[in-house]
Structure formats: structure tokens, C-alpha cells
Amino acid sequence: MKVILRQDVEHVGFAEDIVTVKNGYARNFLIPKGFAILATPSALKVREENLKQRAFKERKIVEEAKELEAKLVALDLKIPAKAGAADKLFGSITAANLAEILEKEGITIDRKYITIAVAGGAIKRLGQYDATIRFHREVVSTLTFDVIAEA
């Protein structure tokens, strides 16, 4: 079934995308929750008009996202954490922690747009790690950071 997404849906698509999903998923989840509408000819015409009107605004948003990405690339991030024997952390560092640390550096990103490239998404040892950060659907960046022991 073809639907037009009204907002970003994780692992499905972005707002205003036309996607094909299974009938039950559309009827039982996307449409009742207001995440999507059926892709009828009239809805497609309305979507085209909306896209034309949003094109200018979209360019500005992409430029702002690229500026944030440039700030992020220039950042040399070292995260201090309490560690025990064999470089194992007391606790873990997650996407939420990383978002909080980036906020202190002046880069505001929602934690759901941060993906840490480790099993389980939580860092449990000292070392160097990568995180993928999505500022916009067209602007995705990789952040390399170090987790170091607190002094």
C-alpha cells in the first residue's frame, strides 16, 4: 500500500515521502496514529504543492545543518568516565549521554538522531568510538570521540 508520510518515521522514511508499506502496518499503525495518509491522486497533488512551498525553507534548514556539521567535525571530543580494571566503565555511555555532552559544546541534537556504532548502542569500555549523527535527511556526519578515564 502506498502512503504519504506526514512526519519522520524511524526505519520507514521522512516527512512527505511516498513509501510502500504492508497493508496492515498502514491501516493499523501509520494512518490511525496520524503518521501517514493514503497516497490518493488528490493527496499527491497537495503533496506536490506543499513541496514547492517548502523548497526555499528546506534549503535554509540544510545550510544550518551543514554549519552544525562543520562545528562537529572541528570538535575534538574526549569524554571522561569512571573506569575500573581492564578499562571497563562503571555504567555506560549512550546516545543520550553523547547528546548531553554535545549540548554543552554548543551543538544541539536530539538523541534519537545519534547512533553509536557498538553492539547494544552503549559504550562500556575506554577507547575510541564512532557515532553517526543525522542533522537532516541530506546531512549525515560521523563523529569520532575518545572515552578516557577520569583523573
Contacts in CASP RR format, 6 or more apart in sequence:
PFRMAT RR
TARGET T0000
AUTHOR 0000-0000-0000
METHOD contacts of the structure
MODEL  1
MKVILRQDVEHVGFAEDIVTVKNGYARNFLIPKGFAILATPSALKVREEN
LKQRAFKERKIVEEAKELEAKLVALDLKIPAKAGAADKLFGSITAANLAE
ILEKEGITIDRKYITIAVAGGAIKRLGQYDATIRFHREVVSTLTFDVIAE
A
1 20 0 8 1.000
1 21 0 8 1.000
1 22 0 8 1.000
1 23 0 8 1.000
1 24 0 8 1.000
1 26 0 8 1.000
1 27 0 8 1.000
1 38 0 8 1.000
2 18 0 8 1.000
2 19 0 8 1.000
2 20 0 8 1.000
2 38 0 8 1.000
2 39 0 8 1.000
3 18 0 8 1.000
3 19 0 8 1.000
3 20 0 8 1.000
3 21 0 8 1.000
3 26 0 8 1.000
3 30 0 8 1.000
3 31 0 8 1.000
3 36 0 8 1.000
3 37 0 8 1.000
3 38 0 8 1.000
3 39 0 8 1.000
4 16 0 8 1.000
4 17 0 8 1.000
4 18 0 8 1.000
4 36 0 8 1.000
4 37 0 8 1.000
4 38 0 8 1.000
4 39 0 8 1.000
4 43 0 8 1.000
4 44 0 8 1.000
4 47 0 8 1.000
5 12 0 8 1.000
5 13 0 8 1.000
5 14 0 8 1.000
5 15 0 8 1.000
5 16 0 8 1.000
5 17 0 8 1.000
5 18 0 8 1.000
5 19 0 8 1.000
5 30 0 8 1.000
5 35 0 8 1.000
5 36 0 8 1.000
6 15 0 8 1.000
6 16 0 8 1.000
6 34 0 8 1.000
6 35 0 8 1.000
6 36 0 8 1.000
6 37 0 8 1.000
7 15 0 8 1.000
7 35 0 8 1.000
8 14 0 8 1.000
8 15 0 8 1.000
9 30 0 8 1.000
9 35 0 8 1.000
9 36 0 8 1.000
10 112 0 8 1.000
12 19 0 8 1.000
12 21 0 8 1.000
12 30 0 8 1.000
13 19 0 8 1.000
14 137 0 8 1.000
16 47 0 8 1.000
16 50 0 8 1.000
16 51 0 8 1.000
16 54 0 8 1.000
18 39 0 8 1.000
18 44 0 8 1.000
18 47 0 8 1.000
19 36 0 8 1.000
21 30 0 8 1.000
21 36 0 8 1.000
26 36 0 8 1.000
26 38 0 8 1.000
29 35 0 8 1.000
30 36 0 8 1.000
31 37 0 8 1.000
31 38 0 8 1.000
37 43 0 8 1.000
61 136 0 8 1.000
62 136 0 8 1.000
62 138 0 8 1.000
62 139 0 8 1.000
65 135 0 8 1.000
65 136 0 8 1.000
65 138 0 8 1.000
65 139 0 8 1.000
66 135 0 8 1.000
66 139 0 8 1.000
68 107 0 8 1.000
68 109 0 8 1.000
68 135 0 8 1.000
68 139 0 8 1.000
69 135 0 8 1.000
69 139 0 8 1.000
69 141 0 8 1.000
71 106 0 8 1.000
71 107 0 8 1.000
72 102 0 8 1.000
72 107 0 8 1.000
72 133 0 8 1.000
72 141 0 8 1.000
72 143 0 8 1.000
73 141 0 8 1.000
75 105 0 8 1.000
75 107 0 8 1.000
75 143 0 8 1.000
77 101 0 8 1.000
77 102 0 8 1.000
77 105 0 8 1.000
77 143 0 8 1.000
77 145 0 8 1.000
77 146 0 8 1.000
78 145 0 8 1.000
78 146 0 8 1.000
78 148 0 8 1.000
79 93 0 8 1.000
79 97 0 8 1.000
79 98 0 8 1.000
79 101 0 8 1.000
79 145 0 8 1.000
79 146 0 8 1.000
79 147 0 8 1.000
79 148 0 8 1.000
80 148 0 8 1.000
80 149 0 8 1.000
80 150 0 8 1.000
80 151 0 8 1.000
81 89 0 8 1.000
81 90 0 8 1.000
81 91 0 8 1.000
81 93 0 8 1.000
81 126 0 8 1.000
81 147 0 8 1.000
81 148 0 8 1.000
81 149 0 8 1.000
81 150 0 8 1.000
82 89 0 8 1.000
82 90 0 8 1.000
82 91 0 8 1.000
82 149 0 8 1.000
82 150 0 8 1.000
83 89 0 8 1.000
83 90 0 8 1.000
83 126 0 8 1.000
83 149 0 8 1.000
83 150 0 8 1.000
84 90 0 8 1.000
87 125 0 8 1.000
87 126 0 8 1.000
87 127 0 8 1.000
87 149 0 8 1.000
88 124 0 8 1.000
88 125 0 8 1.000
89 123 0 8 1.000
89 124 0 8 1.000
89 125 0 8 1.000
89 126 0 8 1.000
89 147 0 8 1.000
91 124 0 8 1.000
92 122 0 8 1.000
92 123 0 8 1.000
92 124 0 8 1.000
93 116 0 8 1.000
93 122 0 8 1.000
93 123 0 8 1.000
93 147 0 8 1.000
94 111 0 8 1.000
94 116 0 8 1.000
94 121 0 8 1.000
94 122 0 8 1.000
94 123 0 8 1.000
95 111 0 8 1.000
95 112 0 8 1.000
95 114 0 8 1.000
95 115 0 8 1.000
95 116 0 8 1.000
95 121 0 8 1.000
95 131 0 8 1.000
96 111 0 8 1.000
98 111 0 8 1.000
98 114 0 8 1.000
98 116 0 8 1.000
98 131 0 8 1.000
98 145 0 8 1.000
99 109 0 8 1.000
99 110 0 8 1.000
99 111 0 8 1.000
99 114 0 8 1.000
102 108 0 8 1.000
102 109 0 8 1.000
103 109 0 8 1.000
109 133 0 8 1.000
109 135 0 8 1.000
113 133 0 8 1.000
113 134 0 8 1.000
113 135 0 8 1.000
114 131 0 8 1.000
114 132 0 8 1.000
114 133 0 8 1.000
115 121 0 8 1.000
115 131 0 8 1.000
115 132 0 8 1.000
115 133 0 8 1.000
115 134 0 8 1.000
116 122 0 8 1.000
116 123 0 8 1.000
116 129 0 8 1.000
116 130 0 8 1.000
116 131 0 8 1.000
117 129 0 8 1.000
117 130 0 8 1.000
117 131 0 8 1.000
117 132 0 8 1.000
118 129 0 8 1.000
123 129 0 8 1.000
123 147 0 8 1.000
125 147 0 8 1.000
126 147 0 8 1.000
126 148 0 8 1.000
126 149 0 8 1.000
127 146 0 8 1.000
127 147 0 8 1.000
127 148 0 8 1.000
128 144 0 8 1.000
128 145 0 8 1.000
128 146 0 8 1.000
128 147 0 8 1.000
129 144 0 8 1.000
129 145 0 8 1.000
129 146 0 8 1.000
129 147 0 8 1.000
130 142 0 8 1.000
130 143 0 8 1.000
130 144 0 8 1.000
130 145 0 8 1.000
131 142 0 8 1.000
131 143 0 8 1.000
131 145 0 8 1.000
132 140 0 8 1.000
132 141 0 8 1.000
132 142 0 8 1.000
132 143 0 8 1.000
133 140 0 8 1.000
133 141 0 8 1.000
133 142 0 8 1.000
133 143 0 8 1.000
134 140 0 8 1.000
135 141 0 8 1.000
END
